[in-house]
Amino acid sequence: MRIPTRRNDFKGHAQDPHMTQSKFNELHDKLERLKKVTRLRLMKEVATHAENGDFSENAAYQIAKGKLRGVNDAIHYLEEHLKKAIIISKNNSGRIDIGSTVTVEVNGKEKTFTILGSSEVDLSQNIISHSSPIGAALLGKGAGERAVISANGKQVIYTILEVK
C-alpha cells in the first residue's frame, strides 16, 4: 500500500499589505508572543519528549514537533506580512481612498462604510475592503459622484454623500 504524501507547493492567496497602525501593532504583539512564549514552551516540550528515546515510536515527540513546526510557520508568515505592511493614513483630499469613511445613499437608504485593507474587514462594523466590489467601485470618487455596482444581475447605484 502506498502512503499518501502531502504536496507542499500550495502558495495560498497574496497578502493584502494595507493595514491600520493598530492592526500592525496587534500583529506585532502576536508575533512577539509566539516567539517569546509559545515557541519556547514548545521547544522545552520537544526536548522533554526527545529524552524518551526512539523518535520513530515516540508519538508525543512527533506531535510536539508538529506543533513547533506550525508555530514556526506562523512566525514566518507574520514576519513576512509585517515586512510588507503599508500603514493606512488619513487622506483629506475629498476623494475616497483606503482609510476613508464614506456615507452613501443606496436604494433610498443611507449607509456608512469605512474602507480598509482586507485583513481588517468587519461587516458588523461596516468596515469593507478596498478590494471588495463596493470598495473598489467607490475608490477615487468624491461627494456627489455615483458608483455603479453589478450585483446578482442588477445594477445598484451608490450616490456618495460624504467623504471623511
Sequence and secondary structure as in RCSB ss.txt:
>XXXX:A:sequence
MRIPTRRNDFKGHAQDPHMTQSKFNELHDKLERLKKVTRLRLMKEVATHAENGDFSENAAYQIAKGKLRGVNDAI
HYLEEHLKKAIIISKNNSGRIDIGSTVTVEVNGKEKTFTILGSSEVDLSQNIISHSSPIGAALLGKGAGERAVIS
ANGKQVIYTILEVK
>XXXX:A:secstr
                 EE HHHHHHHHHHHHHIIIIIHHHHHHHHHHHHTTS GGG HHHHHHHHHHHHHHHHH
HHHHHHHHT EE     SSB  TT EEEEEETTEEEEEEEE GGG BGGGTEEETTSHHHHHHTT BTT EEEEE
ETTEEEEEEEEEE 
